[in-house]
Amino acid sequence: MSADNTPSESSKETANPAVDGSELIRFTNVTKRFGENVVLDNLCFSVSSGKHVTLIGPSGSGKTTILRLLMTLMTPDEGTIQVGGQYLNHEERDGKLVTASEKHVREVRKNIGMVFQQFNLFPNMKVLRNITEAPVHVLGLSKDAAEERARELLELVGLTEHLDKYPTQLSGGQQQRVAIARALAMRPQVLLLDEVTSALDPELVAGVLDVLRDIAHSTDITMLCVTHEMNFARDISDEVLMFDAGRVLESGSPDKIFNNPDHDRTRDFLSAVH
């Protein structure tokens, strides 16, 4: 991670971490069950830094579970997850992998930002404080440095004039754009996007997707995106992974997956969602 995780005033000058194309995320033989239901089945895949990877597939195929595992909202039943070369749920001690301490998990998770379906803003805080709260208390930024960063991000998402409003005074699309700014304020190495338009009225979807397109095209941040918005996936992705029954059925460039997929299952899914 860049020096941005070191509490200092210079943090406000630091852009997203440098991208060198190295492996940033790796799932190795990850299995996740809910009772008898196997949601992820011995899953292996990786994401390189700076790449935009989109997960597509039917509901229940395990896509959102991948994001929740990365956010440590749940833990795998088997296998390992690495972020930036560090194990997420494990630590190496005396040459063995053991369950990670809370401190270790928090440190690795700092590298990950997530935008949820339901915004998850703090309703008792105005927009500006929603964005500055974590950089101040987790990264140790001063209030002034955090506010400067927040104002830049609010400009990026087109909400500068709303910084003194409470979330309930905003539309759903505006709230989701605040949530995007809040995630970016932590300068994560990877941004997770979980069906970020699914809770929005149809007329608000385009504005949020336009903001994410701008971020994808103007920054080096790594993105791992779950979406049913196929045109958006085509626009922003370096790689698309088609999931079915907890496994990667096929992967490739947007052109390959959307125009010439290998599997009938992929063709059937794409024809159903278009």
N, C-alpha and C positions, 0 to 999 in steps of 0.2 A: 504493500500500500504506500501511497505517496506520503510525504511529510504532512499532508493535510490532517492526518489523524493525531498529530502532535499539537496539543493545545498551545497556540501562539497567535499573535496578531497577524503574522504573515500568512496564516491559513486563508485569509480572505482573498489573497492574491492567487491561490492555487486552483488551477483548473482541474478537471477530472484527471485521474491518474494516467500516466503515459501508457500508450497502447503499443505492445510489441508483438502482438499476434500469438503470444504464448497461451498455453491452456489455462483457462481461468476457472472453469467448473468441470468437475468429473464425477459422474455417478458410476460406481463399480459394483455390479451384482446386487443392486438395491431391490429389495422386496418389501412391500408394505401391504399388510392385511388389515381388514376390518372384519373381525369374526372369521367366517368361512370365505369371505370375499377377498380375493387377491387383486388389489388395485394396481400395484406395480409388481411385475413378474421378472425378477432377476435382471433388472434394467441396467444397461450400460450405455452411456453417451457422454459427450464432452462438448464444451463451448469455448471457443478461443476468444481472447480479449479483443474488444473492438468490434466483434461480430454481432449482428442482429439475427437472432434465431427465434422462429415462431413455431409453436406447437399447435397442430390442428388435429382434429379427430372427433368422434362422437362423444356426447356427454357420458361420463363414467369411465372414460378410457385411461384416466390417471393423470391428465395434464395438470390440473390445479393442485393435485397432491404433490407433484414435483416442486411447485413454487412454495407450498406450505412446508415441505421438508427443508428447503433452502432457508426459509425464515425461522426454522426451528419451532414452528407451531406444532409440529409432530416429529417423531423420530422414526427412522427406518427399523424394520424388524430384523433385516439382514442387510449386509453390504455396507459400503462406506461412501461418503460424500466429501469431496475436497473443493475448497474455494481458495484460489490463489496459492495453491501448493500446500495448504494447511487442511488437516482433517477438520470437519465441522463438528461432528458428534463424538469424536475420539481424540485422544492424545497418545503420543508415543512415550512410554516410560519403560526404561530398562529393556528396550528393544521390542516391547510388546504394545499392542493397541489396547487402550483401556477407555472406559467411558470418560468423556471430557468433563472438566470442571465448568461451573457456570461462568467463571471468569474467562476461560478459554473460548467458550461458545460466544459470549458477548463480543470478544475481541474479533473473532472471525466474522461474526454477523455484521459488524460495523461496515464491512465491505459491500453489503447488500442493501438495496432499497426496494421497497415494494409499493405498488399502487393497487389498491383493492377494488373490488366491484362496488362496495358500499361507502367509499370515501374515507370513513373512519376518522373524520376530523374531530377535534375537541370542541364541543358545542359551546362551552363557557369561555372560550378564548377567541379573540378577534383574529382575522386572517393573518396579520403580520406575526402575532405571537404563535399561532399554529405552526408557522414555518420556522421561527427562531428557537422554539423551545428545546428541540433535540440538539441542534448545534451548540447551544449554550451549555446544556446539562450533560451531554454525552461527549462532545468533542472539546468542550472547554473554551469555545470562542467567547470573546467579550460580547456584551449586548450590542454594542455599536457595530462590531464586525459581522455579527449574525444578522443584524437588521440591514446592513449594506448588501449582504449576500441575498437576503430575502427580497429586497426591492429589485435587485437585478433579475431574480427569477420570476417575480410577479410581472415584470416587464416582458420577459420571455413568453409567459403564458397569457399575456394580454389582460392583466387584472390589476394594474397599478392603482387605479382609482377606487379599488374595493378593499384596500388594506386595513381600513378601520371598521369593516363590517364583521358581524358574526356570521357563522356558516348558515344559520337559518334565514339570513337575509339574502342569500345567493340562490341562483338556480342550481339544479343538479349538475349541469355542465360546468358551471363556474366552480362549484365545490370540487368536482373532479380535477379541474385544472389547479386548484389550490393543493390538492393531494399530490399531484405530480410535482409541483414546486417544492412541497415539503419533503418528498422523497429525494429530490435532486439536491436539496440544501445540505444533506449529509455527505455530498460528494462520493457516492458509492461507486465501486468499480462496476457493479452490474445493477441494472434496473429491471425488476420483475413486474410484469404487467398482467394482471389477472382479469380478463374479460372486462376491461375498464369502461366499456360503454354499455354493458348489458343492463345496468339499472337506469339508464337515461332514456328520456323521451326521444323518439326518433329525430326530431328536429334539432336536438342538441348534440347528436353523435358526431356530426361532421366537424364541429368546432374543436372537440377534444381530439379527434384523430388528426386534424391539421396541426395541432400543437405537438403531438407525438411525432408526426412526420418531420416537423421542423427540428425537433431535438435529435431524431435519428440521423438527419442529413447534415446537421451543423455541429454535432459533438462527437467525441470518440467513445462515449459510454457504451458499454456492452448491454444488450437488451435480450431478455428471455421473455417471450410474449405468448400468452394463451389468448386466442381470439377466434370468433366465428366471422369476423369481418375479413372476408377473403381478399377484397381489393386492397385493404390496408396491409394485409400480410404480404401480398405481392409487391407492394410499393416499398416496404421498409426492410424486407428480409434479405439476408445473405444466404440463409439456409432455412428450409422448412422441413419439419419432422412430422410425419403422419403417424399418429398413435392409434392403436386398437388393442383392447384387452390388456392394457398395462405394458405393452411393448412398442418399440419403434418398428412400424411395419415397413416404412421406407423413408429415405431422406434425400434431399437434393436441393438444387437452386429453385427459386420460385418458378422459373420458366419450365424446368423439368417436372416439378410436382404438379403444377397447374395445367400444363399443356401436354405432357407426355408421361403420366405416371405409369409405374410398372404393374401396379396391382389393381384388380377389379374393385377391391374394397375401397381404395382411394378414389377411383373414378365414381363409384356409387355415392360416396360421401360428398364429393365436390358437386356432383349434380344435384344433390339434395339441399345443399346450403346456398347455392347460387340463386 
